[in-house]
Every structure is written in C-alpha cells, then in structure tokens.
Amino acid sequence: MLTQPPENSAERLLETVQLFVSETGLSETRLLHKAGVDKHTLRQLRAGRSCTIATHDKIVNFMAAERARRAASEDLAEPKQETQA
C-alpha cells in the first residue's frame, strides 16, 4: 500500500498552493488549518520532506471544495438578466 505521493508531487503541491493562496487571499496557515493538516506541512515540503497521500489529498480536496464554494457564491451574487420577448 502506498503511503507517499508520487515523486515531484511535493513541488506540484507547493506550486498549486501558491496559486491558490494568490487567487483567494487565504494564508497558507489558514489553508492548512481548514484542510485539517499540520501547520508545518508546507515548510517541511520546502525543506525536502515528503507528506503522506492522505495529507496531500486533504490539501488538494480542500482547495477544490473551496474553489467550488467560491464559484457558487459568485454565481449567486450575480444578478440574472431576464430575456425580453
């Protein structure tokens, strides 16, 4: 059973987190807290350590859910234009 994500996934995860943070304005610490993972995870990845697949998935799944939630909020906030007959 695999417990570590594939190689280079740490770099991809860090890049994805950086993009997410810049898009949302959410801090890395807040992201990790909301994803339910240790607040030192990104620092450890930058230092060359790896994370488990479960930790990787928690972060990725939280970012996907948060993007979907924000998109849904934006859809609700936009007034719908009525078509004229």
C-alpha positions in Angstrom: 0.0 0.0 0.0 1.3 3.4 -1.0 1.7 6.0 1.8 3.8 8.6 -0.1 2.6 10.6 -3.2 4.5 10.1 -6.4 7.8 11.9 -6.9 7.7 15.6 -7.8 4.3 15.8 -6.3 5.7 17.9 -3.4 6.8 20.5 -6.0 3.5 20.4 -7.8 1.6 20.7 -4.5 3.6 23.7 -3.4 3.0 25.4 -6.8 -0.7 24.6 -6.6 -0.9 26.0 -3.0 0.9 29.2 -4.1 -1.5 29.7 -6.9 -4.5 29.0 -4.6 -3.2 31.4 -2.0 -2.7 34.2 -4.6 -6.2 33.6 -6.1 -8.1 33.5 -2.8 -6.0 35.7 -0.4 -6.2 32.9 2.1 -2.9 32.5 4.1 -1.0 29.2 3.9 -1.5 28.7 7.6 -5.3 29.2 7.3 -5.4 26.9 4.3 -3.6 24.1 6.2 -5.8 24.6 9.2 -9.0 24.4 7.2 -7.7 21.4 5.3 -7.1 19.7 8.6 -3.3 19.1 8.3 -0.3 20.1 10.4 0.6 23.8 10.0 4.2 22.9 9.4 3.5 20.7 6.3 4.5 23.3 3.6 7.7 24.3 5.5 8.6 20.6 5.7 7.9 20.1 2.0 10.1 23.1 1.1 12.8 21.5 3.2 12.7 18.4 1.1 10.5 16.2 3.2 7.5 14.3 1.8 4.0 14.0 3.0 1.6 11.1 3.0 -1.0 10.6 0.3 -3.7 11.4 2.9 -2.2 14.8 3.8 -1.7 15.6 0.1 -5.3 14.6 -0.7 -6.7 16.7 2.2 -5.0 19.8 0.9 -6.0 19.2 -2.7 -9.5 18.3 -1.8 -9.9 21.4 0.4 -8.7 23.7 -2.4 -11.1 22.1 -4.9 -14.0 22.4 -2.5 -13.1 26.0 -1.6 -12.9 27.0 -5.3 -16.3 25.4 -5.9 -17.8 27.1 -2.9 -16.4 30.5 -4.1 -17.6 29.9 -7.6 -21.1 29.1 -6.3 -21.1 32.2 -4.2 -20.2 34.3 -7.2 -22.9 32.7 -9.3 -25.5 33.6 -6.5 -24.2 37.1 -6.3 -24.5 37.9 -10.0 -27.9 39.2 -10.9 -29.7 37.2 -13.6 -30.6 39.0 -16.7 -34.1 38.5 -18.0 -34.6 37.9 -21.7 -37.1 40.1 -23.4 -39.6 38.6 -25.8 
